[in-house]
Amino acid sequence: MSTPDSRFRLAAAQVLEERATQITLLSKGVLDVTEPAAANELWLASRRLRAALEVFRPALGRAQYREGKTEARRISKAVGDRRDIDVAISSLELVSSETDPAEADGLNRAIANLRREQARANRALAQIVHGRRMQAFRVRIEEIADSTIETDIIDRADEYRPVEVLPPAVLRLINKRLTRLRSEATDSLEPEGVQAQHRMRVAAERLRYSLELTGDALGSQAHTARRAARGLQEVLGEMRDCDLSVPPTRQAIAELEEEDIQTIIERGRGSRDLDPILVQAAPNRGSYRGLELAVVHFGARRQMLFERFKRLWLEQSRQGVWVALETSLKVES
């Protein structure tokens, strides 16, 4: 295994410190649920830190890499749970704002359920982002960054200098990310390929973030591929957000159904059979429509996004984006 050059090590230190600082700053406002964008930004920042650790792994010791990755995962998991609930709430609130008030009761129930889940997720997140915990996180990532170089503090303060020579391990990592992305495409292009689409979103994200740090060494093909990966990540991410909003909506429908069943049974108690007319007096009969229309809305929007995703992938393939990146990686190897 070749030893990374000093410039690669310096870049590792600079990037890891910058991303630790960014996460620390973003964590300060993340518990405010009235500003859900903060959770999304922190989630993305933690994912970028993990990507940086993977790219700069050749400059890190095994223990430093594992510890850094554990820290990034811990933050990503906690804030990701909150972020997903925020997305579902925002989606349902948007539908509710366009729904007749008489049909919005069920939507309000679903939102109330999510608010309780949001509060629980926020308490869990608070354990991760409180002041002393984040201070310790930043110190530890800075220590990991320090372990990558043997230069003085003046060199550390220099403006970030892009990496121009990549260790073989990094080229293998990018090729692995590219292979994973392309391997998920066949199943993802099928309407029922929901799980493959989610895996492809993650693959696009990891490839994009890897190329953000290595594109200058790989050339224009890498920058084109990075932009293409970003497009895939965004459209597949929006599809996933639609999927996140459906289960709490269906849960609210199930709760209303169970309440109406129990009420109708009680009203028909003593009769040999249930009079169908009792259904017309179900107490929640006005609450179903808003929820059902929300499910229809999420399904229709997801279908539109799916068609956009297919067009995007086919266009990228016709343009040879992924073949060009693969060729560039072979040349650098």
NUKEDREN-336348 format. One record per residue: residue number from 0; x, y, z of N, C-alpha, C in turn. Coordinates in steps of 0.2 Angstrom, whole numbers, plus 2048, in hexadecimal, padded with zeros to 3 digits. Layout:
<pts>
PT drenti  nu  nv  nw cau cav caw  cu  cv  cw
PT    NUM   X   Y   Z   X   Y   Z   X   Y   Z
...
</pts>
This chain:
<pts>
PT drenti  nu  nv  nw cau cav caw  cu  cv  cw
PT      0 804 7FA 800 800 800 800 804 806 800
PT      1 803 80B 7FB 808 811 7FA 806 816 7FF
PT      2 80B 81A 801 80A 81F 806 807 825 803
PT      3 802 828 805 7FF 82F 802 804 834 802
PT      4 804 838 7FD 809 83E 7FE 807 843 802
PT      5 80B 848 804 80A 84D 809 804 852 807
PT      6 803 853 801 7FD 857 7FF 7F7 854 800
PT      7 7F7 84D 7FF 7F1 849 800 7EF 849 808
PT      8 7F4 849 80C 7F4 849 813 7F1 850 816
PT      9 7F4 855 813 7F2 85C 815 7EB 85D 813
PT     10 7E9 85B 80D 7E2 85B 80B 7DD 858 810
PT     11 7DF 852 812 7DB 84E 817 7DA 852 81D
PT     12 7E0 855 820 7DF 859 826 7DB 85F 825
PT     13 7DB 862 81F 7D7 868 81E 7D0 866 81E
PT     14 7CE 861 81A 7C7 85F 818 7C4 85D 81F
PT     15 7C7 858 822 7C5 856 829 7C3 85B 82E
PT     16 7C8 860 82E 7C7 865 833 7C1 86A 831
PT     17 7C1 86B 82A 7BB 870 828 7B5 86C 829
PT     18 7B4 866 828 7AE 863 828 7AC 862 830
PT     19 7B0 861 834 7AF 860 83B 7AC 867 83E
PT     20 7AF 86C 83B 7AD 873 83D 7A6 875 83B
PT     21 7A5 873 834 79E 873 831 799 870 836
PT     22 79A 86A 837 795 866 83B 794 869 842
PT     23 799 86B 845 799 86E 84C 794 875 84B
PT     24 795 879 846 791 87F 845 78A 87D 844
PT     25 789 878 83F 782 876 83E 77E 873 843
PT     26 782 870 848 77E 86D 84E 77B 871 852
PT     27 77D 878 852 77B 87D 857 774 87E 856
PT     28 771 87E 850 76A 880 84F 766 87A 84D
PT     29 768 874 84D 765 86E 84B 75F 86C 84F
PT     30 75E 86E 855 759 86B 859 753 870 859
PT     31 753 875 855 74D 879 854 749 876 84E
PT     32 743 873 850 73F 870 84B 73C 874 846
PT     33 73C 87B 848 738 880 844 73D 881 83E
PT     34 743 87F 83E 748 880 838 74B 87A 836
PT     35 746 876 833 748 86F 831 74E 86E 82C
PT     36 750 874 828 755 874 824 75C 872 827
PT     37 75C 874 82E 763 873 831 764 86C 832
PT     38 75F 868 833 760 861 834 763 85E 82E
PT     39 760 860 828 762 85D 822 769 85F 820
PT     40 76B 865 822 772 868 820 777 864 825
PT     41 775 863 82B 77A 85F 82F 77A 858 82D
PT     42 775 855 82B 775 84E 828 779 84D 822
PT     43 779 852 81E 77D 852 818 784 853 81A
PT     44 786 858 81F 78D 859 821 790 853 824
PT     45 78C 84F 828 78E 849 82B 790 844 825
PT     46 78C 843 820 78D 83F 81B 793 841 817
PT     47 795 847 816 79B 84A 813 7A1 848 817
PT     48 7A0 848 81E 7A6 847 822 7A8 83F 821
PT     49 7A3 83B 821 7A4 834 820 7A7 833 819
PT     50 7A5 836 814 7A8 835 80D 7AF 838 80E
PT     51 7B1 83D 811 7B8 840 812 7BC 83B 815
PT     52 7BA 838 81A 7BD 832 81E 7BF 82D 819
PT     53 7BA 82B 815 7BB 825 810 7C1 827 80B
PT     54 7C0 82D 808 7C5 82F 803 7CC 830 806
PT     55 7CD 833 80C 7D3 834 80F 7D5 82E 814
PT     56 7D2 828 813 7D4 823 817 7DB 821 817
PT     57 7DE 821 811 7E5 81F 810 7EA 823 814
PT     58 7E8 829 817 7EC 82E 81B 7EB 82D 822
PT     59 7E6 828 824 7E4 827 82B 7E6 820 82D
PT     60 7E7 820 834 7E8 81A 837 7E1 816 837
PT     61 7E1 80F 838 7DB 80B 838 7D7 80E 83E
PT     62 7DA 80F 844 7D6 811 84A 7D3 818 849
PT     63 7D6 81D 846 7D4 823 845 7CE 823 840
PT     64 7CF 81F 83A 7CA 81F 835 7C3 81C 838
PT     65 7C4 816 83C 7BE 813 83F 7BA 818 844
PT     66 7BE 81B 848 7BB 820 84D 7B8 826 84A
PT     67 7BB 829 844 7B8 82E 841 7B2 82C 83D
PT     68 7B2 826 83A 7AC 824 837 7A6 822 83C
PT     69 7A8 820 842 7A3 81F 847 7A0 825 849
PT     70 7A4 82B 84A 7A1 831 84C 79C 834 847
PT     71 79E 833 840 79A 836 83B 794 832 83A
PT     72 794 82B 83B 78E 827 83B 789 829 841
PT     73 78C 82A 847 788 82C 84C 784 832 84B
PT     74 787 837 849 783 83D 847 77F 83C 842
PT     75 781 839 83C 77C 838 836 776 834 838
PT     76 777 82F 83C 771 82B 83E 76C 82F 842
PT     77 76E 833 847 76A 837 84C 766 83C 848
PT     78 76A 840 844 767 846 841 763 843 83B
PT     79 765 83E 838 761 83B 832 75A 839 834
PT     80 75A 836 83A 753 834 83D 74F 83A 83D
PT     81 751 83F 840 74D 845 841 74C 849 83A
PT     82 751 849 836 750 84C 82F 74A 848 82B
PT     83 74A 841 82C 745 83E 828 73E 83F 82A
PT     84 73D 840 831 736 842 834 735 849 832
PT     85 739 84E 832 738 854 82F 736 855 828
PT     86 738 850 824 736 850 81D 72F 84E 81D
PT     87 72D 849 820 726 846 820 721 84C 823
PT     88 723 84F 828 71F 854 82B 71E 85A 825
PT     89 723 85C 822 723 861 81D 71F 85F 818
PT     90 71F 859 815 71B 857 810 714 857 811
PT     91 712 854 817 70B 854 819 708 85B 81B
PT     92 70C 85F 81D 70A 866 81E 709 86A 818
PT     93 70D 868 813 70C 86B 80C 705 869 809
PT     94 704 862 80A 6FD 860 807 6F8 863 80B
PT     95 6F8 863 812 6F3 865 816 6F1 86D 814
PT     96 6F6 871 813 6F5 878 811 6F1 878 80B
PT     97 6F0 873 807 6EC 874 800 6E6 86F 801
PT     98 6E4 86D 807 6DF 868 808 6D9 86C 80C
PT     99 6D3 86B 80A 6CD 86E 80D 6CE 86C 814
PT    100 6CD 871 819 6CD 870 820 6C9 86B 822
PT    101 6C3 869 81F 6BF 864 821 6C2 85D 820
PT    102 6C7 85D 81C 6CA 856 81A 6D1 856 81D
PT    103 6D3 85B 821 6DA 85B 823 6DB 858 82A
PT    104 6D6 856 82D 6D6 853 834 6DB 84D 834
PT    105 6DA 849 82F 6DF 843 82F 6E6 845 82E
PT    106 6E7 84A 82A 6EE 84C 829 6F1 84F 82F
PT    107 6ED 853 833 6EF 855 839 6F1 850 83E
PT    108 6ED 84A 83E 6EF 845 842 6F6 842 840
PT    109 6F7 841 83A 6FD 83E 838 703 843 83A
PT    110 702 849 839 707 84E 83B 708 84E 842
PT    111 703 84E 846 704 84D 84D 708 847 84F
PT    112 706 841 84C 70A 83B 84E 712 83C 84C
PT    113 713 840 846 71A 841 844 71D 846 849
PT    114 71A 84B 84C 71C 84F 850 71F 84C 857
PT    115 71B 847 859 71D 843 85F 724 83F 85D
PT    116 724 83C 857 72A 839 855 730 83E 854
PT    117 72E 843 852 734 849 851 737 84B 858
PT    118 732 84B 85D 735 84D 864 739 848 867
PT    119 737 841 865 73C 83C 868 742 83C 864
PT    120 742 83D 85E 748 83D 85A 74D 843 85C
PT    121 749 848 85D 74D 84E 85F 751 84D 866
PT    122 74D 84A 86B 751 848 871 757 844 870
PT    123 756 83F 86C 75C 83B 86A 761 83F 867
PT    124 75F 843 862 764 847 85F 768 84C 864
PT    125 764 84E 869 767 853 86E 76D 850 872
PT    126 76C 849 872 772 845 876 778 845 872
PT    127 777 846 86B 77D 846 867 780 84D 866
PT    128 77C 852 865 77F 858 863 77F 85D 869
PT    129 77F 85B 86F 780 860 875 787 863 875
PT    130 788 868 878 78E 86C 878 794 868 879
PT    131 795 865 87F 79B 861 880 79C 85B 87C
PT    132 796 858 87A 797 852 875 79A 855 86E
PT    133 798 85A 86C 79A 85D 865 7A1 860 866
PT    134 7A3 862 86C 7AA 865 86D 7AE 85F 86D
PT    135 7AC 859 870 7B1 853 870 7B1 851 869
PT    136 7AC 851 865 7AC 84E 85E 7B1 852 85A
PT    137 7B0 859 85B 7B5 85D 857 7BC 85C 858
PT    138 7BE 85C 85F 7C4 85A 861 7C7 854 85E
PT    139 7C3 84F 85E 7C5 848 85C 7C6 848 854
PT    140 7C2 84B 851 7C3 84C 849 7C9 850 848
PT    141 7CA 855 84C 7D1 859 84B 7D7 855 84C
PT    142 7D6 851 851 7DC 84C 853 7DD 847 84D
PT    143 7D8 845 84A 7D8 840 845 7DB 844 83F
PT    144 7D9 84A 83E 7DC 84E 838 7E4 84F 83A
PT    145 7E5 851 840 7ED 852 842 7F1 84C 840
PT    146 7EE 846 841 7F2 840 840 7F4 83E 839
PT    147 7F1 842 834 7F2 841 82D 7F9 845 82A
PT    148 7FB 84A 82E 800 84E 82B 806 84F 831
PT    149 80C 851 82E 811 852 832 814 859 831
PT    150 810 85E 830 812 865 82E 810 869 834
PT    151 812 870 834 811 874 839 80A 878 838
PT    152 809 87C 83D 802 87F 83D 801 884 837
PT    153 807 887 835 807 88C 830 804 888 829
PT    154 807 883 828 805 87F 822 7FD 87D 823
PT    155 7FB 87B 829 7F4 879 82A 7EF 87F 828
PT    156 7F2 885 829 7ED 88B 828 7ED 88D 820
PT    157 7F1 88A 81C 7F0 88B 815 7E9 88A 812
PT    158 7E8 88E 80D 7E1 88C 809 7E1 885 807
PT    159 7DB 882 806 7DB 87B 804 7DE 87B 7FD
PT    160 7E2 876 7FC 7E5 874 7F6 7E2 86E 7F3
PT    161 7DF 86D 7ED 7DC 867 7EB 7E1 862 7EA
PT    162 7DF 85C 7EB 7E3 856 7EA 7E5 855 7E3
PT    163 7EB 854 7E1 7ED 853 7DA 7EF 84C 7D8
PT    164 7F1 848 7DD 7F3 841 7DC 7EF 83D 7E2
PT    165 7EC 838 7DF 7E8 833 7E3 7EB 82D 7E5
PT    166 7EB 82A 7EB 7EE 824 7EC 7E9 81E 7E9
PT    167 7EC 819 7E7 7E8 813 7E4 7E2 812 7E8
PT    168 7E2 812 7EE 7DD 810 7F2 7D7 814 7F1
PT    169 7D8 81B 7F0 7D3 820 7EE 7D0 81E 7E8
PT    170 7D4 81D 7E3 7D1 81B 7DC 7CD 815 7DC
PT    171 7CF 810 7E0 7CB 80A 7E1 7C4 80C 7E5
PT    172 7C4 810 7E9 7BE 812 7ED 7B9 815 7E8
PT    173 7BC 81A 7E4 7B7 81D 7DF 7B4 818 7DA
PT    174 7B9 814 7D8 7B6 80F 7D3 7B1 80A 7D6
PT    175 7B2 809 7DD 7AD 805 7E0 7A6 809 7E1
PT    176 7A7 80F 7E2 7A1 813 7E2 79D 814 7DC
PT    177 7A1 814 7D6 79E 814 7D0 79B 80E 7CE
PT    178 79E 808 7CF 79C 802 7CE 795 800 7D2
PT    179 795 803 7D8 78F 802 7DC 789 806 7D9
PT    180 78A 80C 7D7 785 810 7D4 782 80D 7CE
PT    181 787 80A 7C9 784 807 7C3 781 801 7C4
PT    182 783 7FD 7C9 780 7F6 7CA 779 7F7 7CD
PT    183 777 7FD 7D0 770 7FE 7D2 76B 800 7CD
PT    184 76E 802 7C7 76A 806 7C2 764 801 7BF
PT    185 766 7FB 7BE 761 7F7 7BA 75B 7F6 7BE
PT    186 75B 7F4 7C5 756 7F3 7C9 752 7FA 7CB
PT    187 756 7FF 7CB 754 806 7CD 74F 809 7C7
PT    188 750 807 7C1 74C 809 7BC 745 806 7BB
PT    189 744 801 7C0 73E 7FE 7C0 739 801 7C5
PT    190 733 802 7C4 72E 806 7C8 72E 803 7CF
PT    191 72F 7FC 7D0 72F 7F9 7D6 735 7F8 7D9
PT    192 73A 7FB 7D7 741 7FB 7D9 743 800 7DF
PT    193 73E 800 7E4 73F 806 7E9 745 805 7ED
PT    194 747 7FF 7EF 74D 7FE 7F3 753 7FF 7EF
PT    195 753 7FD 7E9 759 7FE 7E4 75A 806 7E3
PT    196 754 809 7E3 755 811 7E2 758 814 7E8
PT    197 756 812 7EE 759 814 7F4 760 813 7F4
PT    198 762 80D 7F2 769 80B 7F2 76D 80F 7ED
PT    199 76A 810 7E8 76D 814 7E2 76E 81C 7E5
PT    200 769 81E 7E9 76A 825 7EB 770 825 7F0
PT    201 771 820 7F4 777 820 7F8 77D 820 7F4
PT    202 77D 81B 7EF 783 81B 7EB 785 821 7E7
PT    203 780 825 7E5 781 82B 7E1 784 830 7E6
PT    204 781 830 7EC 784 835 7F1 78B 833 7F3
PT    205 78D 82D 7F4 794 82B 7F6 799 82D 7F0
PT    206 796 82C 7EA 79B 82D 7E4 79C 835 7E3
PT    207 796 838 7E4 797 840 7E4 79B 842 7E9
PT    208 79B 840 7EF 79F 843 7F4 7A6 841 7F3
PT    209 7A7 83B 7F1 7AE 839 7EF 7B1 83D 7EA
PT    210 7AD 83F 7E5 7B0 843 7DF 7B1 84A 7E1
PT    211 7AD 84C 7E6 7AE 853 7E8 7B5 854 7EA
PT    212 7B8 84F 7ED 7BF 850 7F0 7C4 84E 7EB
PT    213 7C3 84A 7E6 7C8 847 7E2 7C7 849 7DB
PT    214 7C2 84D 7D9 7C1 84F 7D2 7C7 853 7CF
PT    215 7CA 857 7D2 7D0 85B 7D0 7D6 856 7CD
PT    216 7D6 850 7D1 7DB 84C 7CF 7D9 847 7C9
PT    217 7D3 847 7C8 7D0 842 7C3 7CE 846 7BC
PT    218 7CD 84C 7BC 7CC 850 7B6 7C5 851 7B5
PT    219 7C3 854 7AF 7BC 857 7AE 7B7 851 7AE
PT    220 7B9 84B 7AC 7B4 845 7AC 7B1 844 7B3
PT    221 7B6 845 7B8 7B4 844 7BF 7AF 84A 7C1
PT    222 7B0 850 7BF 7AC 856 7C1 7A5 855 7BE
PT    223 7A5 852 7B8 79E 851 7B4 79B 84B 7B8
PT    224 79E 846 7BA 79B 841 7BD 798 843 7C4
PT    225 79C 847 7C8 79A 84A 7CE 793 84E 7CD
PT    226 793 852 7C8 78C 855 7C7 787 850 7C5
PT    227 788 84B 7C1 783 846 7C0 781 842 7C6
PT    228 786 841 7CA 784 83D 7D0 780 841 7D5
PT    229 781 848 7D5 77D 84C 7D9 776 84C 7D6
PT    230 775 84D 7D0 76E 84D 7CD 76B 846 7CF
PT    231 76E 841 7CF 76B 83A 7D1 769 83A 7D8
PT    232 76E 83D 7DC 76D 83D 7E3 766 841 7E5
PT    233 766 847 7E2 760 84B 7E3 75A 848 7E1
PT    234 759 846 7DB 752 843 7D9 751 83D 7DD
PT    235 756 838 7DE 754 832 7E2 753 834 7E9
PT    236 756 839 7EC 754 83C 7F3 74D 83E 7F3
PT    237 74B 842 7EE 744 844 7EE 73F 83E 7EE
PT    238 741 839 7EA 73D 833 7EA 73C 830 7F1
PT    239 742 82F 7F4 742 82D 7FB 73E 831 800
PT    240 73E 837 7FF 73A 83C 803 733 83A 802
PT    241 730 839 7FC 729 837 7FB 728 831 7FF
PT    242 72C 82C 7FF 72B 825 802 72B 826 80A
PT    243 72F 82B 80C 72F 82C 813 728 82F 816
PT    244 724 832 811 71E 835 814 718 831 813
PT    245 719 82B 810 713 826 80F 711 822 816
PT    246 716 81F 819 714 81B 81F 711 81F 824
PT    247 713 825 826 70F 828 82C 708 82A 829
PT    248 707 82B 823 701 82D 820 6FC 827 821
PT    249 6FF 821 81F 6FB 81B 81F 6FA 819 826
PT    250 6FF 81A 82B 6FE 819 832 6F8 81D 835
PT    251 6F7 823 833 6F1 827 835 6EB 824 832
PT    252 6EB 822 82C 6E5 81F 829 6E3 819 82D
PT    253 6E8 814 82F 6E6 80E 833 6E4 810 83A
PT    254 6E6 815 83D 6E4 817 843 6DC 819 843
PT    255 6DB 81D 83E 6D4 820 83D 6CF 81A 83C
PT    256 6D2 815 838 6CE 80F 836 6CC 80B 83D
PT    257 6D1 80A 841 6D0 806 847 6CC 80A 84C
PT    258 6CC 810 84C 6C7 814 850 6C0 813 84E
PT    259 6BF 814 847 6B8 813 844 6B6 80C 845
PT    260 6BA 807 844 6B8 800 845 6B5 7FF 84C
PT    261 6B9 801 851 6B7 801 858 6B0 804 85A
PT    262 6B0 80A 857 6AA 80E 858 6A4 80B 855
PT    263 6A4 809 84F 69F 805 84B 69D 7FF 84F
PT    264 6A2 7FB 851 6A0 7F5 855 69C 7F7 85B
PT    265 69E 7FC 85F 69B 7FE 865 694 800 863
PT    266 693 804 85E 68C 806 85C 688 801 85A
PT    267 68B 7FB 857 687 7F6 855 686 7F0 85A
PT    268 689 7F1 860 689 7EC 865 681 7EA 867
PT    269 680 7E4 867 679 7E1 869 676 7DF 863
PT    270 678 7E1 85D 675 7DF 857 678 7D8 854
PT    271 674 7D4 850 676 7CE 84E 67C 7CF 848
PT    272 67B 7D4 845 680 7D6 840 681 7DE 83F
PT    273 686 7E0 83C 688 7E7 83C 684 7EA 836
PT    274 680 7EF 838 67C 7F3 833 681 7F7 82F
PT    275 681 7F7 828 686 7FB 824 685 802 825
PT    276 67F 804 827 67E 80C 827 682 80F 82D
PT    277 684 80B 831 689 80D 837 68F 810 834
PT    278 691 80D 82E 698 810 82B 697 817 829
PT    279 691 819 827 690 820 825 691 825 82B
PT    280 691 822 831 691 826 837 698 825 83B
PT    281 69D 823 837 6A4 822 83A 6A7 829 83B
PT    282 6A9 829 842 6AB 830 844 6B1 833 840
PT    283 6B5 82F 83D 6BB 832 839 6BA 832 832
PT    284 6B3 831 82F 6B2 830 828 6B5 836 824
PT    285 6B5 83C 827 6B7 842 824 6BF 843 824
PT    286 6C2 83F 827 6C9 840 828 6CE 83B 823
PT    287 6CA 837 820 6CE 832 81C 6D1 836 815
PT    288 6CC 83A 812 6CE 83C 80C 6D4 840 80B
PT    289 6D6 844 810 6DC 848 810 6E2 844 810
PT    290 6E2 83E 814 6E7 83A 814 6E8 836 80E
PT    291 6E2 833 80B 6E3 82F 805 6E5 834 7FF
PT    292 6E3 83A 7FF 6E6 83E 7FA 6ED 840 7FB
PT    293 6EF 840 801 6F7 841 802 6FB 83B 7FF
PT    294 6F8 835 801 6FB 82F 7FE 6FC 82F 7F6
PT    295 6F6 831 7F3 6F6 832 7EC 6FB 837 7EA
PT    296 6FB 83D 7ED 700 842 7EC 707 840 7EC
PT    297 709 83C 7F1 710 83A 7F2 712 835 7EC
PT    298 70D 830 7EB 70E 82B 7E6 70E 82F 7DF
PT    299 70A 834 7DD 70B 837 7D7 711 83B 7D6
PT    300 713 83E 7DC 71A 842 7DB 720 83D 7DA
PT    301 71F 838 7DE 725 833 7DD 725 830 7D6
PT    302 71F 82F 7D3 720 82D 7CC 723 832 7C7
PT    303 721 838 7C8 724 83D 7C4 72C 83D 7C5
PT    304 72E 83D 7CC 735 83D 7CD 738 837 7CA
PT    305 735 831 7CA 738 82B 7C7 739 82C 7C0
PT    306 734 82F 7BC 735 830 7B5 73B 835 7B4
PT    307 73C 83A 7B8 741 83E 7B8 748 83B 7B9
PT    308 748 836 7BE 74E 832 7BF 750 82E 7B9
PT    309 74B 82B 7B6 74D 826 7B0 74F 82B 7AB
PT    310 74C 830 7A9 74F 834 7A4 756 837 7A5
PT    311 757 839 7AC 75E 83B 7AE 763 836 7AD
PT    312 762 830 7AF 767 82A 7AF 768 828 7A7
PT    313 763 828 7A3 764 826 79C 768 82B 799
PT    314 767 832 79A 76A 837 797 772 837 799
PT    315 773 836 79F 77A 835 7A2 77D 82F 79F
PT    316 77A 82A 79E 77D 824 79B 77E 825 793
PT    317 77A 829 790 77B 82A 789 781 82F 788
PT    318 782 833 78D 787 838 78C 78E 835 78E
PT    319 78E 82F 791 794 82B 793 797 82E 799
PT    320 793 831 79D 796 834 7A4 79A 82E 7A8
PT    321 797 829 7A9 799 824 7AD 79F 820 7AA
PT    322 79F 81F 7A3 7A4 81B 7A0 7AA 820 7A0
PT    323 7A9 827 79F 7AF 82B 79F 7B2 82B 7A6
PT    324 7AE 82B 7AB 7B1 82B 7B2 7B5 824 7B3
PT    325 7B2 81F 7B1 7B6 818 7B1 7BC 818 7AD
PT    326 7BC 81B 7A7 7C3 81C 7A3 7C8 820 7A7
PT    327 7C6 826 7AA 7CA 82A 7AD 7CD 826 7B3
PT    328 7C9 822 7B7 7CC 81F 7BC 7D1 819 7BA
PT    329 7D0 816 7B4 7D5 811 7B2 7DB 815 7B0
PT    330 7DB 81B 7AD 7E1 81E 7AB 7E5 820 7B1
PT    331 7E2 822 7B7 7E5 824 7BD 7E8 81E 7C0
PT    332 7E6 819 7BF 7E8 813 7C3 7EF 811 7C1
</pts>
